[in-house]
Amino acid sequence: MSRFSQNPIPALGAGIGLKPHHYRAALDGADGLDFFEVHAENFMGDGGPPHRWLAAIRETRALSVHGVYLSIGGRNDLDKDHLARLRRVVDRYDPAIVSEHLAWSADGGVFFNDLIAPPLTSAALARTCDHVDEVQEALGRRILIENPSSYLAPATVEIPETDFLNELARRTGCGILLDVNNVYVSAFNIGFDAECYIDAIDAGAVGEIHVAGHAVDRFDDVVIRVDDHGSPPPPPVLALLERFARRAGLRPVLFEWDTRPPALDALAQEALAAKEIMRAAGEGAVHAS
C-alpha cells in the first residue's frame, strides 16, 4: 500500500474550470463557488499576467490543478522536463487536488490532439502504475486519475476499465477523478451499461467528480456523442451523478464548460446545482441506511 493512499479527500464543494475572461469576476468572490480548476499546462511559464491573476485568486479560493499531457497511460517513459514543470506549478500554488487523465497523449515525443485511452491490458496497467508512482514521488503527494471518454471499442480488453482504475488506485494509492459525462459518452459510443460502470467504481477511491455536457454528431447513419464541454449536463448525466452520490455521499464536484463558455455566474449555478444533487442524494442514502 502506497503512503499516498492515506491522504484524505479534500473537503471542497463546488467548482468550475477557470477561464481568463472569468478572472475579474472570480476575484469579486460573489459566485458561491468553493474552488477553481486550471490546466497545469497553461501555467508552466515563469511569469506574466496569468500567474498574477491566479496568485490573487488563490489567496481566497482553493485550486484544483489538472494535467493532460503527461501521457500517464502511454508506452514511453514520462517526459522528465514536463514532470518538472508540473512540480513547479504544484509547488507554486499548493492546490487542494492534482489530477491527470488516464490517457495515451504522446508517443515518441509527439503530442496528440486527443486524449486516447490506453489498452486495457495487464501490461498497460503495470506500466501506468509505474508512471503514477513516479508522478506521486516527484510531487510528494497523491494524484487523481480521470477516466477517459472513448469513441472506439479497444481491440483487446483483458481488464474492464473500472477494474483497471480500481486496481490502479489500490496499487499506487492514487485516487480516481470520476467524470460522469465521460462515462455516459463512452457507454453510448461503445455500448456498455453506464449505471453498471458507476456502481463498479471504488467509491472510496473517488476524490473528485466532473460533470459536463456533450455534443451529438451524426455521420450518415452513425451517431456518436462527443465530449466537447459545450453545454449544461443533460439529465442522464445528472442521473449518473445522483446514482453515485446515493452510494458514496458528497465529493468535490466540478462543472466543465470549455467551448464558448458563458459568464461565470451561469457556470456557478450549474456547479452549485450539481453539488445540491449530490448533497440531497447522499443524505437520502444516510437516512435510508
MOLIN-V737532 format. One record per helix or strand of 3 or more residues. SS is the DSSP state (a for helix, b for strand). FROM is the first residue (numbers start at 1). TO is the last residue. Records with the same first field share a line. If there is no record, write none. Layout:
SS=FROM-TO + FROM-TO
This chain:
a=3-6 + 20-28 + 40-43 + 49-58 + 80-93 + 122-139 + 161-172 + 180-191 + 194-200 + 203-205 + 235-248 + 264-288
b=14-17 + 35-39 + 62-67 + 97-101 + 104-107 + 110-116 + 144-146 + 175-179 + 206-212 + 215-219 + 222-226 + 253-256
